[in-house]
Amino acid sequence: MKNLLIISLIIALYACKQKESDMEKSQELLSYKFLVGTYTDSEEQGIDLLTFFPEKDSLSLETIAKGISNPSFVLTGKNQEFLYTVSENAGENGGQILSFELKDSRTALQILDSAFTAGDHPCHIAISPDEKYILVSNYSGGNLAVFKVTNGNLERVQVIQHQGSSLNKSRQESAHVHSATFDPTGEYVWVADLGSDELYRYKFESGLENPLSFEEKIPMTSGDGPRHLAFSKDGKELFVVQELTSILEVFSYGNGQMKSKQRLPLFSEEFKGALGAAEVRVSPDGRHVYASNRGDSNSISAFRKNESGNYELIQHYSSGGKMPRNFNLTSDGKYLLAAHQESHEIVVFERNAETGELANTGISIQGHKPVYLHPIQ
């Protein structure tokens, strides 16, 4: 009888411990973490870590890598073992790309390597599907740099220079490579050149001495200034943010070929003022598309697909701050967070998964020039 009592107590204690463990795990799931790319003005600034606690209606922000100049774009691989960032500057050898080991605690970074990008003001990073290569878009340099990556070590293996100009003489006087995006197959890379008003298609072949080979240039409407791209969840549509005209252009896509379907303005008919579209995101469920507009608009536009197969506006929402250069959604699609460069704040919106509508939660936090948000676990 005594032994049975002891066994019962052990089982009860184990059950309590298991319940406590399950509760701790549950609590962990109620927070969302983002790496924050910034523009810097001092050695105390750099890459930030943002944590959002929805049940507490609160955000926390801490700098986890100080002393990096203008880490304006941050990205990790799929297992989030390594982090990569640009240092968006100019110099004799261009800006830089840096690699870090991302610690399990997510509160500290260990630098592994750095390399010059061979072009001024690197502003965008793309990681190949096999994670053996990194593509860096050099905005002012007007070129694309390809790096081979081995355990965080960086080796530059290819630089592709663009040429050209377009309608807007103050912004399109020369080539300005703004982003590179792998298509869902991983076979092609699409490069947005804001300066020449073109999308470049490159064939990607991992393991070759020159992994990228040029195939085609697709002209945009003169003066558009293509900036960032995103693919639909099924890979059959491509969304392009045209920065200078603040247009979200929708293309049908397949086998490396694209055809324009719609041009959706990111502003109302009554709007008058400066434009500056910045980012496009597809919701995790693939049902809605969002795009940000800077200038005098400071808005985020939401779209849904109707029965005809076309996209229609849900609403243009105030972004809650000034210059929403970047925004991102939580992995479950419940929230959208907008980073504002000029007003130095990050604002949280709640998203209705059924309708795609956004609602400003009133939750925000101040941070120094946040310009990119990358979700991590």
Secondary structure, DSSP 8 states (H G I E B T S, - for coil): -HHHHHHHHHHHHHHHHHHHHHHHHHHHHT-EEEEEEE--SSTT-EEEEEEEEGGGTEEEEEEEEES-S----EEE-TT--EEEEEE----TT--EEEEEEE-TTSS-EEEEEEEE-SSSSEEEEEE-TTSSEEEEEETTTTEEEEEEEETTEEEEEEEEE-----S-TTT-SS--EEEEEE-TTSSEEEEEETTTTEEEEEEE-TTSSS-EEEEEEEE--TT--EEEEEE-TTSSEEEEEETTTTEEEEEEEETTEEEEEEEEESS-TT--S---EEEEEE-TTSSEEEEEE-TTT-EEEEEEE-TTS-EEEEEEEE-SSS---EEEE-TTSSEEEEEETTTTEEEEEEE-TTT--EEEEEEEEE-SSEEEEEEE-
